Amino acid sequence: MIVYLTTEDTEEHRDYNDNVNGALIIDKPAGMTSHDVVARVRKIIGEKRVGHTGTLDPFATGVLVVLVGRATRLAQFLSGAEKEYEATIRLGYATDTGDVTGQPVENEFHAKSPSPQSLRKEEIEATITSLRGEIEQTPPMYSAKKIAGQKLYELARRGQEVERQPIRVTIHEIAALPAEGQLLKQNEDGTQDLSIRVVCSAGTYVRVLAEDVGRQLGTGAHLAELRRTRAGRFGIEQAVTLDELGKLTASELERVLISPDAALSHFPSIALDEEQARRTLHGIDLRISREQADSWHDRDAIRLTLEGELIAVGRFDASQGAVHPAVVLGTD
């Protein structure tokens, strides 16, 4: 693989003579949107086809799964994965956005700034425990969710509020993260910080969790910090920063780039012969034996590979005993 370097806009820019395909795990910095990260990756590696599998708010940091090249077609198979976060909830006042970027708002708890004496450990732990399991959340106005084709945050910035239907999410795990044996950290302005770890289904608003914690404790609250430590199978230990990505050589990039097949390794697979691969690339269903699909369920995603390379992802049709190619990547 040959790398050509330029100094366009004073930033290293790389063009590859082969297509770059796979997943990059980026440690998103605070202050950038997920779209900003995609644009930066696109510029660094010289590949136009770049996308991500799940938005992080600008103030948040951590794991952003970025798909590159033909692998961008795989987003639908990764975007619904569970997420893990470490978050800091600031108790003392609420904000209009539910996070640290917003303005303080008056509410029924505004004057009830908590103190170490008023919030007991048992009370905090009981509140956190009550949020485990399947719960309903109303999407906040300051979110990227669309209603009637418009993003909620765009309406909120114009001072408009619209009715939102609650959604069901699952909080698989939630626990406090004590620092030096203390659940709460006292701040100079009288607020207190509660650090938590959350494992939840895709689509969960951690900001809403923060507000719920404050509501149950009888005080306003907002999300002061948020760091995504895992998205599906991809953890923060696999992530590279944008600055690190910009310094990688071609061979180093190959080592951090997760192949399309490895990115979907949690799905079952079928190794195809050349004739089966040819038919798959033309969208023709693959008939399989009952024994082969014994543990599969209708609509399960199945990797279809040729000589170890992912060429398509199919959906299992239980009624037909066949796998239908849903997304075709092709071959190099």
C-alpha positions in Angstrom: 0.0 0.0 0.0 1.5 3.3 -1.1 1.0 6.5 1.0 1.2 10.0 -0.5 1.6 12.9 1.9 0.6 16.5 1.3 0.4 19.5 3.5 -3.2 20.6 2.6 -4.5 23.0 5.1 -1.3 22.3 7.2 -2.7 18.9 8.2 -1.4 15.6 7.0 -3.7 14.1 4.3 -3.4 10.6 3.0 -4.5 9.1 -0.2 -4.3 5.3 -0.6 -4.1 3.4 -3.9 -6.3 0.7 -2.4 -9.7 1.3 -0.8 -9.6 1.5 3.0 -12.5 -0.6 4.4 -13.4 -1.3 8.0 -14.1 0.2 11.4 -12.0 2.7 13.3 -12.6 3.2 17.0 -12.1 6.9 17.7 -11.8 8.5 21.2 -13.9 11.6 20.5 -12.7 14.7 22.2 -15.0 17.2 23.9 -16.1 20.2 21.8 -16.5 18.3 18.5 -19.7 16.9 17.1 -19.8 13.4 15.8 -20.1 14.9 12.3 -16.9 16.9 12.9 -15.1 13.7 13.8 -16.3 12.0 10.5 -15.1 15.0 8.5 -11.7 14.9 10.2 -11.3 11.2 9.6 -12.3 11.7 6.0 -9.6 14.3 5.6 -6.9 12.4 7.4 -7.2 9.1 5.5 -8.4 10.5 2.1 -11.5 8.4 1.9 -14.9 10.0 1.1 -17.0 7.2 2.4 -16.9 7.7 6.2 -19.8 7.5 8.7 -20.4 6.7 12.4 -22.8 4.2 14.2 -24.1 6.4 17.1 -24.0 10.1 17.9 -22.2 11.5 20.9 -23.1 15.0 22.1 -20.4 17.6 21.5 -19.5 17.9 25.2 -19.2 14.1 25.6 -16.0 12.1 24.9 -15.1 8.5 24.3 -15.9 5.6 21.9 -17.2 6.6 18.5 -17.3 3.8 16.0 -16.4 5.2 12.6 -17.0 3.1 9.4 -14.8 3.6 6.4 -15.1 2.7 2.7 -17.5 -0.1 1.8 -17.9 -0.9 5.5 -20.2 2.2 5.8 -22.9 -0.1 4.5 -22.7 -2.1 7.8 -24.0 0.7 10.0 -27.4 -0.8 10.4 -25.9 -3.9 12.0 -23.9 -2.0 14.6 -25.9 1.1 15.6 -28.3 -0.9 17.8 -25.6 -2.2 20.1 -25.7 -1.6 23.8 -23.5 1.2 25.2 -21.5 1.7 28.4 -20.8 5.1 29.9 -19.1 6.8 32.9 -21.0 9.9 33.8 -20.9 12.7 36.4 -24.3 13.9 37.6 -24.2 17.4 39.2 -26.8 17.8 41.9 -28.0 21.3 42.9 -29.6 22.7 39.8 -31.1 21.7 36.5 -30.3 23.2 33.0 -32.5 23.7 30.0 -30.5 21.2 28.0 -30.1 18.6 30.8 -26.3 18.9 30.6 -23.5 21.2 31.4 -23.8 23.2 28.2 -27.2 24.6 29.1 -28.5 27.5 31.3 -29.7 27.0 34.8 -33.5 26.8 35.1 -35.9 27.6 37.9 -37.8 24.5 39.0 -39.5 23.2 42.1 -36.1 22.0 43.5 -34.1 25.1 42.5 -33.6 26.4 46.1 -32.8 22.9 47.5 -29.1 22.7 46.8 -28.1 19.4 48.4 -25.6 19.0 51.2 -23.7 16.0 52.5 -25.9 16.0 55.5 -29.2 16.0 53.5 -28.4 13.2 51.1 -27.7 9.9 52.7 -25.8 7.0 51.1 -28.8 4.7 51.4 -31.0 7.2 49.7 -28.6 7.6 46.8 -28.1 3.9 46.3 -31.9 3.2 46.4 -32.4 5.9 43.8 -29.8 4.4 41.5 -31.2 0.9 42.0 -34.7 2.0 41.1 -33.5 3.0 37.6 -32.4 -0.5 36.6 -34.4 -2.5 34.1 -36.8 -1.3 31.4 -37.9 2.3 31.8 -39.6 5.0 29.8 -37.8 8.2 28.7 -39.2 11.2 26.9 -36.6 12.4 24.4 -35.3 15.8 25.5 -35.9 18.9 23.3 -32.2 19.4 23.0 -31.5 16.1 21.1 -30.9 15.0 17.5 -34.2 13.0 17.4 -36.3 14.0 14.4 -40.1 14.8 14.6 -41.8 15.6 11.3 -38.4 15.8 9.6 -37.0 18.3 12.0 -34.3 17.8 14.7 -35.6 18.6 18.1 -32.6 20.8 19.0 -33.3 23.0 16.0 -36.9 23.6 17.3 -35.6 24.1 20.8 -33.2 26.8 19.6 -36.1 28.6 18.1 -38.0 28.5 21.4 -40.4 25.8 20.2 -41.4 22.8 22.2 -43.3 19.9 20.7 -45.0 16.9 22.1 -42.7 13.8 22.3 -43.8 10.2 22.8 -41.8 8.3 25.5 -39.6 5.5 24.4 -38.7 2.3 26.2 -35.1 1.7 27.0 -33.2 -0.8 29.2 -30.7 0.0 31.9 -28.8 -3.2 32.2 -26.4 -1.9 34.9 -26.1 1.3 36.8 -23.9 1.8 39.8 -22.2 4.7 41.7 -18.5 5.1 41.3 -17.2 6.3 44.7 -14.1 8.5 44.8 -11.9 8.0 47.9 -14.8 6.2 49.6 -17.2 9.1 49.1 -20.3 8.9 46.9 -20.6 12.7 46.6 -17.9 15.2 45.7 -18.5 18.6 47.2 -18.0 21.6 44.8 -17.2 25.2 45.8 -20.5 26.5 44.5 -22.5 24.2 46.8 -23.3 21.6 44.2 -22.3 18.0 44.5 -21.1 15.5 41.9 -22.2 11.9 41.7 -20.2 9.6 39.4 -22.0 6.6 37.9 -21.3 3.8 35.5 -24.2 2.9 33.1 -24.7 0.0 30.7 -27.8 0.6 28.6 -29.6 -0.1 25.4 -29.0 2.0 22.3 -31.1 5.2 22.3 -30.8 5.8 26.1 -30.5 9.4 27.1 -28.1 9.6 30.0 -29.0 13.2 30.5 -32.6 12.1 31.3 -31.2 9.6 33.7 -29.3 12.4 35.5 -32.4 14.5 35.7 -34.4 11.5 37.1 -31.7 10.9 39.8 -32.1 14.5 40.9 -35.9 14.4 40.8 -36.0 11.3 43.0 -33.5 12.9 45.4 -35.5 16.1 45.6 -33.1 18.4 43.8 -32.4 19.8 40.4 -29.7 17.9 38.5 -27.9 17.8 35.2 -25.2 15.9 33.4 -21.8 17.5 34.0 -19.6 14.9 32.2 -20.1 12.0 29.9 -17.7 9.5 28.6 -18.6 6.5 26.4 -16.4 3.6 27.4 -17.9 0.9 25.1 -20.2 0.6 22.1 -21.2 -3.0 21.5 -18.0 -5.0 21.4 -15.7 -2.0 21.0 -14.1 -0.6 24.1 -12.1 2.5 24.9 -8.9 0.5 25.1 -9.2 0.0 21.3 -9.7 3.7 20.5 -7.3 6.1 19.0 -7.5 9.9 19.2 -7.7 12.0 16.0 -4.2 13.3 16.7 -2.9 9.7 16.9 -4.8 8.7 13.7 -3.1 11.6 11.9 0.3 10.3 12.7 -0.2 6.7 11.7 1.8 5.2 8.9 0.0 3.0 6.3 1.0 -0.3 8.1 0.0 1.2 11.5 -3.4 2.2 10.1 -4.0 -1.4 8.9 -3.3 -2.6 12.4 -5.9 -0.4 14.1 -8.5 -0.8 11.3 -11.0 -3.5 12.2 -11.9 -5.5 9.1 -15.6 -5.7 8.1 -15.7 -9.4 9.0 -14.1 -8.8 12.4 -16.5 -5.9 13.1 -19.4 -8.3 12.7 -17.8 -11.4 14.3 -20.6 -11.7 16.8 -22.9 -12.8 14.0 -22.8 -16.4 12.7 -21.1 -17.0 9.3 -21.1 -19.1 6.2 -18.0 -19.7 4.2 -18.9 -19.7 0.5 -17.3 -21.4 -2.4 -16.8 -19.3 -5.6 -20.1 -20.3 -7.2 -22.0 -19.5 -4.1 -20.1 -16.1 -3.8 -21.0 -15.3 -7.4 -24.7 -15.9 -6.8 -24.6 -14.0 -3.5 -23.1 -10.9 -5.3 -26.0 -11.1 -7.7 -28.5 -11.0 -4.8 -29.5 -14.7 -5.1 -30.7 -16.5 -2.0 -28.4 -19.1 -0.5 -30.2 -22.3 0.4 -29.0 -24.0 3.6 -29.6 -27.2 5.5 -31.8 -27.5 8.6 -28.8 -28.6 10.6 -26.8 -25.6 9.6 -29.4 -23.2 10.8 -30.4 -25.2 13.9 -29.7 -22.3 16.3 -30.7 -19.4 14.1 -33.9 -17.3 14.3 -35.9 -15.7 11.6 -34.3 -12.4 10.4 -30.9 -13.2 12.1 -28.0 -11.5 10.4 -25.5 -13.9 8.8 -22.0 -13.1 7.6 -21.3 -14.5 4.1 -17.5 -14.8 3.5 -15.2 -15.9 0.7 -11.7 -16.9 1.7 -12.1 -15.1 5.0 -13.3 -11.8 3.5 -16.8 -10.5 4.2 -18.6 -10.1 0.9 -22.2 -9.7 2.1 -24.4 -9.8 5.1 -27.6 -11.8 4.8 -30.9 -12.2 6.7 -32.1 -15.7 7.5 -35.5 -16.5 6.2 -36.7 -19.4 8.4 -39.8 -20.1 6.3 -37.7 -20.6 3.2 -34.6 -22.2 4.8 -32.5 -19.6 3.0 -30.2 -16.6 3.6 -31.1 -13.5 1.5 -28.2 -11.1 0.8 -29.3 -7.9 2.6 -26.1 -5.9 2.1 -23.5 -6.7 -0.5 -20.0 -5.4 -0.1 -18.4 -7.2 -3.1 -14.8 -8.2 -3.3 -11.5 -6.4 -3.7 
